[in-house]
Amino acid sequence: MKGTFPINKFKDIDTPFYYYNTDLLRDTLNVIRKESGKYNNFCIHYAIKANANTKLLSIIRENDFGVDCVSGWEIETAMKVGFSANKIVFAGVGKTDKEINFALDHDIFCFNVESVPELEVINQLAARKSKIARVAFRINPDVGAHTHANITTGLAENKFGISMQDMNKVIDLSLEMNNIKFVGLHFHIGSQIMDMGDFIALCNRINELQERLYARHIIVEHINVGGGLGIDYMHPNRCPIPDFTEYFATYHKHLKLRPQQTLHFELGRSVVGQCGSLISRVIYVKQGTNKQFAIVDAGMTDLIRPALYQAYHKIENISSDEPAETYDVVGPICESSDVFGKAIDLNRTHRGDFIAIRSAGAYGEIMASQYNCRPLPQSYTSDELR
Ligand SMILES: *Cc1c(COP(=O)(O)O)cnc(C)c1O
């Protein structure tokens, strides 16, 4: 089954462009609100790095979500579309003084601190402004997510977070600091996680750490478990909305929260991944020695995930109903890795056909570059093309 696209509207638009199904985005947001709302202490933040398109942000903002930012510019972008600063969390291993000052000036909800030197700088900069910075420590739980190596972040060998062994030391240090308030523990074990067992392993680890803190009479205000819930790249039509029911229930069941503690989530891919497709036109169908190529006008500059992570995206010819043939679908960029898919079955393809690369709403448009002096891709929503 193919996705449904307003092809008649596409005919007047220059390719490549991102097409966002905003009905699906709204449905997804409604499910997240409903399923997380079953538990009165769950707080949702949108991980803005997945997609910062203003059209989508203004829809996401209609929900009462906070934002997870990993740069000062993301904080600025979130505030510009109207997200309130007191629901913004700020993570990242390399926060600069300028970014920290910006976040302090706007009194964000929490810094997710990833090292001792960072903690010291935040304390100094907050002191200069006579402010108290709220901080959570990002603890590296040494839990391996069963996902691609480049998007696993919770292993000990990773650059992210503070190790479990160092946790007490860092907490002690922060308790001595006049301009730091230690309010939470933060975790994020990776992305595109489909196995709930990984989240259960994280819950168990957090329970252990909470016990250790409890023994020291420390109860933090909040636990932040990051994001990471995966989407079904193979079946974007059959499974357009991730299983948030099971996801939130897993945390409710396995994580032992203390009374008054809130549980924060930072959902990125699972919010926006399925609502986006990269739409391109076929420039040429080229016969190779042993295969045929569909050369499209979108490239790795528009969607880098296949080149960067060997990521799979479902590819459809949405113009043709002819019997399928096998193609390598490639872009025009001067790099051998500029390939969207090898040996892909597409309805027989002709110059000018529209090709949809599905499930491209997360880490697609936002990672676009201008390599080869190409313009950045445009975007259109289903609202605009009705
Ligand atoms: C990227 C990131 C997220 C979002 O991850 P998804 O897999 O897109 O849900 C959440 N928290 C932090 C700290 C991140 O870096």
The ligand as an SDF file (V2000), in Angstrom:
LIG
                    3D

 15 15  0  0  0  0  0  0  0  0999 V2000
   18.2900   13.4690   20.6390 C   0  0  0  0  0  0  0  0  0  0  0  0
   17.8650   13.5280   22.0340 C   0  0  0  0  0  0  0  0  0  0  0  0
   16.5440   13.2140   22.3820 C   0  0  0  0  0  0  0  0  0  0  0  0
   15.5100   12.7560   21.3850 C   0  0  0  0  0  0  0  0  0  0  0  0
   15.7880   11.4900   20.9250 O   0  0  0  0  0  0  0  0  0  0  0  0
   14.7380   10.7160   19.9820 P   0  0  0  0  0  0  0  0  0  0  0  0
   15.3690    9.4100   19.7500 O   0  0  0  0  0  0  0  0  0  0  0  0
   14.5840   11.5130   18.7480 O   0  0  0  0  0  0  0  0  0  0  0  0
   13.4530   10.5970   20.7410 O   0  0  0  0  0  0  0  0  0  0  0  0
   16.2010   13.3190   23.7040 C   0  0  0  0  0  0  0  0  0  0  0  0
   17.0960   13.7180   24.6470 N   0  0  0  0  0  0  0  0  0  0  0  0
   18.3630   14.0390   24.3360 C   0  0  0  0  0  0  0  0  0  0  0  0
   19.2770   14.4710   25.4050 C   0  0  0  0  0  0  0  0  0  0  0  0
   18.7860   13.9570   23.0330 C   0  0  0  0  0  0  0  0  0  0  0  0
   20.0630   14.2550   22.7350 O   0  0  0  0  0  0  0  0  0  0  0  0
  1  2  1  0
  2  3  1  0
  2 14  2  0
  3  4  1  0
  3 10  2  0
  4  5  1  0
  5  6  1  0
  6  7  2  0
  6  8  1  0
  6  9  1  0
 10 11  1  0
 11 12  2  0
 12 13  1  0
 12 14  1  0
 14 15  1  0
M  END
$$$$
